[in-house]
Amino acid sequence: MKIRTLLSMVLLLAAGCAFAATAPVVPKTALAKSLIVVEGVQMPAWVERANGARDALTLGTLLSNKDRVITGPGARALLRLADGSLIRLGENGMLALDDLGQKKFQLKDVVTASLDVLSGAFRFTTQALTKFRGERDVKVRIVTITIGIRGTDLWGKADGTKDIACLIEGKVDVTRGDQAFTMDQPMSFYVALKDKPGEPVAPVPQEQLAKWAAETEIAAGAGALRKGGKWRVYLADASDQRAALKTYDQLRNAGYAAEIRPVTIESGINYRVRISNLGTQQEAAALGAKLKAQMGFAEPKVSK
């Protein structure tokens, strides 16, 4: 985010406006267009927009066509599609979004999405308990594998040497080159080795599935942003706007969802740089300790 824009923003805040302390409310009209909303972030993580602009991935961010979600080491992202389906992305991942929309077909609402897993582990889970009564036209591509989703639970991964598709529940149509088949047996997986024929579909052991699933789950105690999180970690105080903005930019560029909170004190205005929406005091403390070690922040403070 450019300094000039931030300066204007901070000046507005100083005049009486303030950053929201919780994730922004997602308008129903936005969800009706099948935009994807960010519901959880284990940082560092970024969103890269269609115009090439990159910023830290933050709770409540609305994602749209041509956006890319990028995660760093140890990171995770939790996204929700308009129909309630959950999309999880593991560490060192990149997910490209396209064809997001909602259309009518034979009087039914049809949610559409193309999810391109360029790297990392990924999971798509249909939420059976949501009120969505329409249909889905969702396609997932894991580099060399294209998968048609029909209400299901699917895990996949692209690691540069092979592409993996693991069907946990439901049914999917799989295409790789001129090969096409249906996976309809839960707890089965398919591996496509780079520059080699794909391996036969085989059952996945429960122990292996548990390891794979952990690669896309937000870990407890890792300092993640969560929906409804009320804890914050304060990383810096500055009486000078530019000093606060420098810290803000440093954190956002590094994939951490920093905010600036102006506070009136006797000598004027103090600018506090913080990260909000952490689920527990322990989560906030863990994030503060991590950033102190990695980026040299003196004494992070935790509060609600």
N, C-alpha and C positions, 0 to 999 in steps of 0.2 A: 504494500500500500504506500502511495507516495507521501512524502513529508508534507507537501503543501496541503493535501487533503486532510491529513491528520491534524495539522495545525488548526485548520478551520474547524474540524470536529471538536478538538479540545477547547477552543475558544467558545464554542457553543455550549459545551458542557460547563465551562466556568461561569457562563451567564445564567446557568440554572438548570440546564438539561444534564442528564446523567446516563451513563451506560446502564442497560438493564442488567440486573444481577443474575437473572435466570435466562434460560434459552428462550428465544423469541417464539411467540405463538405462530403456528403454521396456519395460514388462511385455508379454509375449506376449498376455496376456489383454486388455490395452488395445487392442493392434493387432487382435485378433480381433473387436473391436467396431467396427472401421473408424474409429477415431479417427485424426486426422491429426497427425503429429508434425513439429515444426520441425527441419529439417536444416541450414539455413544462413540467416544474417541479415546483410545489409549495412545498417547502422543509419543513420538512426533509423527504428524500426518499433515497432508496438504491437499488442497483442491487446485487443480490447474484448469482454468477456463478455456473456452474455445479460442479466445484471442491471445492465449499464451500467458496471461496473468496468473501468478501463483500466490496463494496465501495459505495460512494455517487453516486446517479443517476445524471448524467449530461446531458445537452443539446447536442444532436447529437450522444449520445451513441448508438451503434448498439447492439441489443439484438439477441440472438440466442437460439437454442434448449436447454432445461433444465435450462435456466435462470429463476430467480424469481425477480419480481418487488415488492418492499415492501414500503409502505407509513406509516408515523408516524401520530401523532395527528395533525389535521388541514391541512394535506398534500393532494396533488393531483398529478397525473401523466397523461400526454397526450402522446400517442404513435401512430405511423402511420405504418400500414402494407404496403407491397409493392404495393398493388393494390390501395392504397389511403385511405382505410378504417381507421377510427379513433377509438382508444381504450382509454377509460378514466378509471382511477382507483381513488376511493375516499380515505378518510383518514382511517388509521389503516387497510389498505388492503394488501392482498398478492395475486399476480397473477403469476401462473406458465405457462411457454411457452413450447410448444412441437410441433413436426410435421411441423415445419416451412419449407416451400419449394415451388417450382414451377415446374409443370410438364406439359407435352403435353397430351391432350386427344381429339381425333378426330379433330386434327389440331388446337385446342384451347389451350391457356394458362390457366392453372388452379392453382390458389394460394391456398395453404393448410396451415392450422394452427389449433392447439388445444390449447384453452385458458382455464385454470383451475382456477376459482375464488375460492380461499381457504378461504378468508375473505374479508369483506368490500363491498362497492358498486362499480358497474362496468357498463360501457356502450360501446356498439359496434355500430358504425354508418357507413354505406356505403356512400361513397362520390359519388353522382350521376354525378358530373361535371368533374371527373377525366377522363383521356384518356384511362384508362384500359378497354379493350374490351373482356377480357377473362371471366372465371367463378371462383367461390369461392367454396372451400370445407373447410369450417370453422366450427369447433365444439366448443361450449362453455359448460363447466360443472360448475355448481354452487352447489358444494358439492353433493347433492343428485339428482340434475336435470341435464340432458344432453340435449343440444339444438343444432340442426342442422341449420346453418344459410344459408339463400338464399337471399342475397342482402336485407338488412333490417336495422332497427333502434331498438335496443334491450337494455333494462336496466335491471340489476339484482343486487341482494344483498344476501350475506351470513352473518348472524349475530350470528350464534351459536344456535339459537332457531328455526329459519325458513329460508327457501331459497325462494327467490322471483324472478320471471321472468315476466317482463312487456314488451309487444310488443307495440312499438310506431308506427312503420310502417312495412309493408312487411308481411312475412310469415315464421314461424319456425316450425320444428318438435321437439316435446318434449317427452323425455322418463324419467320415474322415476320408478325404479324397473321393474315390469312386466306391467306397465301402459305406453301406448304410444298414443299420439294424436297430432293433428296439431292445432296451433294457427294461424289463418288467419284474425282475426278481429283487426284492429288497435285500440289502446287505450284500451287494455285488459290486465289482469294480472292473474298470477297463483301463489299460495302460497303453499309450501310444509312444513308443520310443522314437527319438529323433532319427529320421532318415531310414527307419526300419518298419516292417509291417507291425500292425498292432497286435498285442497279445490277446488271447482268448479271454472273454469275460469270465471272472472267477468269483467265488464267495470271498468276502472280506472277514478276517477274524475280528472278533469283538475288541481284542487288545489293540489291533492296528487302527480300527475305527476310532477308539478312544484317543489315541495319539494324534490322529489326523484332526479330530474335532477340536482338540486343545489348541491347534495352530490357528484357529479362527475365533476362539472365544476370548473376550476381554477378561484378563486375569484379575483376581481379587488382590487388592493391596498394591496395584501398579500405578496408582495415581491417574485413573481414567476419569474423563468427563462422562457423566451419566444423566439421563433425563430425570429431573426432580432433585438433582444433587444440590445441596445447600451450603457446602463448605467451600472456602476460598483459601488460597495461599497468596500472601502478599510478598512480592519479591524485591521491590525497590520503592523508595520515596524520593521525590525530587521537587525542589522549589522552582526549578527551571524547566519550562516546557520542552525544550530541545533535548535535555538530558533524559527526561521521561520518554520522549519519542524514540530516542536512540535505543533505549532498553526495550521498548515495545517492538521496534523493528527487528532487533536482534532475536527476540523470542519468536515473533511471527515467522521470520525467515527460517528459523530453525525448526518450525513445525509445531510450535506451542501457542495455544489460543489465548494470548495475553489481551488484557483490557487496560484502559487508563481510567482511574477514578479521581476526579478533582475534589479536594476537601478544603473547605475554608478554615483557616487557622488565624490566630491573632496577627501574624506577620504578613498574611496574604493568602495565597492558594498553594496547597501542596498537591502534587500529582503522584498518585499511588498506582504502581503497576502490579496487576494481580492476574490470577487465573481462577475462574469461578466454575461452578457446577460440578464440584467433586462430591462423591457420594457420602464419604465419611471423613471424620477427623484424621483417621489413619491414612486414608487415601491422599488427603491434602498434605499431610506431613511427609509421606513417601515421595510425593512429587517435589516438594520443597527440597528435601535432602538430595534427590537426583539432580535437580537444577543447580544446587549449591556445588555439588561435586563436578558437574560437567561444564557449567558456565560461570562459576565463581561468584554466585550471589552470596552476600555476607551471611545474613541470618533471616531466612524466610520465616514469616509469621503466619500462623493458621488461625482462622476464625470463621464464624458463620456470618 
